[in-house]
Amino acid sequence: MAKDKIVIVDDDEFMRDSLMEALSRPELQVVGFGLASEALAAVSDGSASLLLTDMRMPEMDGMELLQEAKRLDPNLPVVMMTAFATIETAVLAMKRGAFDYVMKPFKAEEIDLVVNRALEHHRLLTENEYLKDELAKKFRLGDFVGKSPAMKAVFEEIRQAAPTSATVFIRGESGTGKELVARSVHAQSPRRNKPLVKVNCAALSAGVLESELFGHEKGAFTGADKRRIGRFEMADGGTLFLDEVSEMDLALQGKLLRVLQEKEFERVGSSETISVDVRILASSNRDLEKSVEDGSFRQDLYYRLNVISVELPPLRERKTDIPALARHFLERYRQEEGVRVREISDEAMELLTRYDWPGNVRELANIMERLIVLGRSDVIEAAQVENALPKSAMRALGRTGPGGSAGAGGGEAGPFVPRPLEDVEREFIVETLKHFGGARAKSAEALSISERSLRDRLKRWQEAGLIGDV
C-alpha cells in the first residue's frame, strides 16, 4: 500500500525537525523544507496527502503558499501553523481553503489529531474523485455506451454491486458486452489494484479447464512436465471471471462449488490444500434456470453464483443507443486506422438503427470497422450500410438496392416483415463465415461466441437441412 506523503515547510529548522520526528510512522512518508518554493515543488505532482506550513516565512508567506498549493492540487489539505494566531487570520486562512489552523507551541497529541483528520479527509476526497470519474464514465464504459433506460439500469446495478464482495452473475446474448460488465465491476471494486483473471469455460475441455482453474503438479497426468499455477491462485486477492460458466461439466461444477463455499482447493495431482481470497464473476448466454431444470447445471452452484444478477439487454431492445454507439466506434476506428471518414449520413444512421443486430454490439463494432476501413469519403452513406449488412436483413427493411428502397421509383420503404430471430441469426452467422472464408476461429471471435458454440449451431442447422456445408 502506498504511503501517505506529508510535506512540512517551516524556516525554523528545530521546529521542522521536531515535527518530522513526531510524525515519523511506518505508514507515512514525511519530508521537510525550509522554503515555500521547495514545498511547492514537492506537491506539484499531486503525490502529497497533506501540507503543513508555517504562516510567517521568508520568500513567500503561508497564505501565498496555501493559495499556490490549492491551485496545483485542489484536494490537498493544508494545515496552517503559527505562533501569531488571530481570529482574523484563522478565518481568512479557512476562507482561502485551509483545512485547519494550529497555534504554536502545540502538543504532540494535538498535531496528531489534526494530521489524522486531514489525512482521512484527503482519502475521502480521493475516493470521491475516483467515484466521480466512474460516474462520468457511466455512459461510456469502454465500448459500453448508452443512455437508454435499460442501460441506465445496468450501470446502476454495476455501481451497487462493485463495492461489495458478492458473486455477480452476468446474463446476456453473445456480443452484448458481458466481459465489459466484469471489467467494470472489478475496476470499481476495492480489489481494483489486484488481478482480474478471465477463463473462457466454453473454449476448454473438462480436463484442461480443471487444470486451468486449479493448476496441477508435475507428473499429475501425461504431458504435465512441470507445476502449473491455476487461475484461482493467479486471482488471489482479486477477481476471477468465469465466462460462459454454463459450459462447465457437472463434475467440475461440484469442485467449483466447494471453492466458493470453503475458499480452498487442491491442485490436480496434489493433496496440499490451498486457501484463496477470490471474488467470482460469472456469465452465460444460456438460460441457467432451464439448465438447472434439465439437469445440466447444478442448482446449488446456480444459487451460489446468482447472488447479484446483471442482465444485459440485446441491442435490438435499446435501439436509442445505436447512434451513440455507432459514433463511438466511428471515432475509435477512425483514429486507429487513420482514415478520412468523419460522419454518418442521416439515412445511413436510420438503416443502422432499424436493423435488429442479432450479433449485438460486437456485430455493430464489426460493421462499423468495415465501413470505416473501406470508406472512400468523409461520410458513410446509406448505400455502404446496405452493402455491409446481410441482404436478407435489407429485404426485411424494404431495401432492394444500393442507396434505394423497395420499388422501382425509389419511393417509401415497404412494410416491416417480422421474422424469427433464429432465422436472422442463422443468416448472419453464415454471412460472417463467408466473410472470413469459412475460418471458424475468426468467425467465432467476430461473433463473440466460442468455436464450440459455433460448431454446435452449424451442426444443428445442417442436420435440420437449413444450411449446407460452410
Salt bridges, closest charged atoms under 4 A:
ASP4 OD2 - ARG123 NH2 2.55
ASP10 OD2 - LYS104 NZ 2.70
ASP54 OD1 - LYS104 NZ 3.09
GLU68 OE1 - ARG71 NH2 2.85
ASP100 OD2 - ARG117 NH1 2.93
ASP112 OD1 - ARG25 NH2 2.67
GLU120 OE1 - ARG123 NH1 3.34
GLU129 OE2 - LYS132 NZ 3.19
GLU134 OE2 - LYS137 NZ 3.76
ASP143 OD1 - HIS328 NE2 3.12
ASP143 OD1 - ARG332 NH2 2.16
GLU156 OE2 - ARG159 NH2 2.53
GLU173 OE2 - ARG316 NH2 2.42
GLU179 OE2 - ARG183 NH2 3.04
GLU179 OE1 - LYS198 NZ 2.81
GLU210 OE2 - LYS255 NZ 2.42
GLU212 OE2 - ARG228 NH2 2.90
GLU212 OE2 - ARG231 NH2 2.54
GLU217 OE1 - ARG227 NE 3.10
GLU217 OE2 - ARG267 NH1 2.79
GLU233 OE2 - ARG267 NE 2.93
GLU244 OE2 - LYS178 NZ 3.92
GLU247 OE2 - ARG286 NE 3.07
GLU264 OE2 - ARG258 NH2 3.37
GLU266 OE1 - ARG258 NH1 2.74
ASP277 OD1 - ARG191 NH2 2.76
GLU289 OE2 - ARG171 NH2 3.00
ASP300 OD2 - ARG298 NH2 2.79
ASP321 OD2 - ARG318 NH1 2.99
GLU331 OE2 - ARG334 NH2 2.85
GLU347 OE2 - ARG399 NH2 3.08
ASP356 OD1 - LYS319 NZ 2.94
ASP378 OD1 - ARG340 NE 3.18
GLU386 OE2 - ARG399 NH2 2.68
GLU422 OE2 - ARG460 NH2 3.47
ASP423 OD1 - ARG426 NH2 3.04
GLU425 OE2 - ARG457 NH2 3.44
GLU427 OE2 - ARG419 NH2 2.83
